[in-house]
Amino acid sequence: MLRLEDLTKNFGGVLAVDGCNLEIEEGKITGLIGPNGAGKTTIFNMIAGALRPTSGKILYTSRGEDGKESTVDISGLPTHEMFHRGIVRTFQIPHEFGALTVLENLMVVPAEQHGESLYQSWFHRKKVIDREREVRRMAEDALEFLSLTHVRDELAQNLSGGQKKLLELGRTMMTDAKLVLLDEPGAGVNPTLLRKLADMIRRLNKERGYTFCIIEHDMDMIASLCDPVIVLAEGKVLTQGHMKDVRRDERVLDAYLGGGEEEAA
Amino acid sequence: MEQLYGYFLYSLSLLTFGGIYAILCLGLNIQWGFTGLFNAGVAGFFAIGAYVSAILTAPESPRHLGGYDLPIPVGVFIAMVVCVPVAWAIGRVCIRLRSDYLAIATLGIAEIIRLVFKNELWATNGARGVSFVPKPFEAWDSPWDQIAMALVVLVIVALLYIAIELARTSPWGRLMAAIREDEPAALAAGKNVERFRLEAFVIGAVVMALGGAMMAHYIKFVDPKMAEPLKATFLVWVMLIAGGSGNNKGAILGAMLLWFIWSITETIAPIIIPDSFAHVVYPFHLVASWFLPEAWMATPIAPDPVTGLDSWDSKAPFLRVFLIGLALQIVLQKFSSGILPEQRLQSLADTDDASARAARSSPS
């Protein structure tokens, strides 16, 4: 579904991503792990269009209206273009629209809202309202799914950390997403909620057919949820495979304990 | 009776000026209140509106460009249209700047606009300004001309209010608020944030130009001093913040209230402060005169030790600034997001539900 070819990102002198090659397969929940600074979030930012790659390709395969598959290089496209191709991301630190209600936070997301045009919102009120009801129904369904219905009319800034995480996931449900990038959905979330979150992700994967790619430091969550797991270190893919095998791989252990530096020295 | 009539005319002028400031405030509310664009250059768009409409409608004069003698509504309309490409060009360059940088850039651009009007003598008659700008209903008898003018301004405010409120309550308004709250998230929701920021900037600027044009026709005169940042930018900001940014009713209320304070201080200054107090005030006045534009400070003459004072008119401007600052302090201490804070409403779907329910229940 998505293939990175020699993807590289240079921040000044720092090589955050160094010729990375990896593939995310359609329909799977792929885990992306690695020590801090391995370049995981940078890769997400490039796939989601928030950062422009220094070099390399991001090849995205999607099925068009006619069911035919086509592959294009989407590297360097702006974020909203990525969104319209079905690539949706969440943030490591929740980004909620604080002064909007929880329901509104979700209602912002869907595309093709006629009311986003001033002309339509002045002169085609009926059409805007009809779409608005559809969008609201969609948002209410998502809140139901997330068990956030009770805070529907609360301002998002008043939510707890865990609820904000759920809201992040909720945003991905408001569109016809194909590839969902979750950046540490479990960080700072209590174990009970974490299990619920993992269940939700599994359900979205099964019921809606979302392909997931998840950055996570909670290895139990990764182990229970993801197959395959890709291990990054210093901007490159170190190894990949099933969590069982990855866990046994000594290079992975080294990378997490800073073995890479020893090698370099 | 005579005096009562005077009060009546005065309150009409309060309403008209207040209404014109309300137009400016509504424009700024679109930019700052909804979308979070820190435009510190209100005066620039105000000046464009005022000058363009004035030059297009004023009678021919050897001192400035003109002689087009267009009807007032046409002049006002063209002033707004002219503002579109100007605001678009400014926005295109500046809109990516984050809040305080945008403020610095727009503040500078507004000054450039003012200085262009001040120095392009052939077109604008420089510092002496464009006079004989036609005023609507000029031929009518007093007080009907004043009443009609006030009504026209208030009707414009009402129409703007309705149009902007419709926009605010639609997905457009929600999206603007989302952009203000968290831009990366709005981007991640697939919105072309830059385009929408630019749209809000241009629409706000056009509304400001409308305010400027109305001001020119009301006071029948335009000069570069009108576009000085203190009166045409900061006063508008204070009005919006005190009234409640993000709330259209608040914007109008803030404009009316602060204009009332601004205007009334001229009259009450001599009443609330005894003459002998002038000696105490004088040093402050002197200091203020170093910072405030000359227009605000009548010639700072030292009070005559024998006869008492120079006129209190010269102190009033200084007191005004103080009172406006005080008013803002009181409002913000008491109501942290303005007198009428922003209100989140559910969605248009709700209003429709209510009417649909009513429609369902009525036949049965």
Chai-1 contact restraints between the chains, C-beta under 6 A:
chainA,res_idxA,chainB,res_idxB,connection_type,confidence,min_distance_angstrom,max_distance_angstrom,comment,restraint_id
A,T79,B,L187,contact,1.0,0.0,6.0,A-B,restraint_1
A,H80,B,G190,contact,1.0,0.0,6.0,A-B,restraint_2
A,H80,B,K191,contact,1.0,0.0,6.0,A-B,restraint_3
A,H80,B,N192,contact,1.0,0.0,6.0,A-B,restraint_4
A,F83,B,G190,contact,1.0,0.0,6.0,A-B,restraint_5
A,H84,B,G190,contact,1.0,0.0,6.0,A-B,restraint_6
A,R89,B,A188,contact,1.0,0.0,6.0,A-B,restraint_7
A,H95,B,D182,contact,1.0,0.0,6.0,A-B,restraint_8
A,H95,B,P184,contact,1.0,0.0,6.0,A-B,restraint_9
A,H95,B,A185,contact,1.0,0.0,6.0,A-B,restraint_10
A,F97,B,A178,contact,1.0,0.0,6.0,A-B,restraint_11
A,F97,B,E181,contact,1.0,0.0,6.0,A-B,restraint_12
A,F97,B,D182,contact,1.0,0.0,6.0,A-B,restraint_13
A,G98,B,E181,contact,1.0,0.0,6.0,A-B,restraint_14
A,A99,B,E181,contact,1.0,0.0,6.0,A-B,restraint_15
A,L100,B,A177,contact,1.0,0.0,6.0,A-B,restraint_16
A,T101,B,R344,contact,1.0,0.0,6.0,A-B,restraint_17
A,E104,B,R174,contact,1.0,0.0,6.0,A-B,restraint_18
A,V108,B,R174,contact,1.0,0.0,6.0,A-B,restraint_19
A,V108,B,A178,contact,1.0,0.0,6.0,A-B,restraint_20
A,V108,B,A189,contact,1.0,0.0,6.0,A-B,restraint_21
A,V109,B,A189,contact,1.0,0.0,6.0,A-B,restraint_22
A,A111,B,G190,contact,1.0,0.0,6.0,A-B,restraint_23
A,Q113,B,P171,contact,1.0,0.0,6.0,A-B,restraint_24
A,G115,B,S170,contact,1.0,0.0,6.0,A-B,restraint_25
A,G115,B,P171,contact,1.0,0.0,6.0,A-B,restraint_26
A,G115,B,W172,contact,1.0,0.0,6.0,A-B,restraint_27
A,E116,B,P171,contact,1.0,0.0,6.0,A-B,restraint_28
A,E116,B,W172,contact,1.0,0.0,6.0,A-B,restraint_29
A,E116,B,L175,contact,1.0,0.0,6.0,A-B,restraint_30
A,L118,B,A167,contact,1.0,0.0,6.0,A-B,restraint_31
A,L118,B,W172,contact,1.0,0.0,6.0,A-B,restraint_32
A,S121,B,A167,contact,1.0,0.0,6.0,A-B,restraint_33
A,S121,B,S170,contact,1.0,0.0,6.0,A-B,restraint_34
A,S121,B,W172,contact,1.0,0.0,6.0,A-B,restraint_35
A,W122,B,L166,contact,1.0,0.0,6.0,A-B,restraint_36
A,V128,B,S170,contact,1.0,0.0,6.0,A-B,restraint_37
A,I129,B,L348,contact,1.0,0.0,6.0,A-B,restraint_38
A,I129,B,D352,contact,1.0,0.0,6.0,A-B,restraint_39
A,E132,B,S347,contact,1.0,0.0,6.0,A-B,restraint_40
A,E132,B,L348,contact,1.0,0.0,6.0,A-B,restraint_41
A,E132,B,A349,contact,1.0,0.0,6.0,A-B,restraint_42
A,R133,B,A349,contact,1.0,0.0,6.0,A-B,restraint_43
A,R136,B,S347,contact,1.0,0.0,6.0,A-B,restraint_44
A,R136,B,A349,contact,1.0,0.0,6.0,A-B,restraint_45
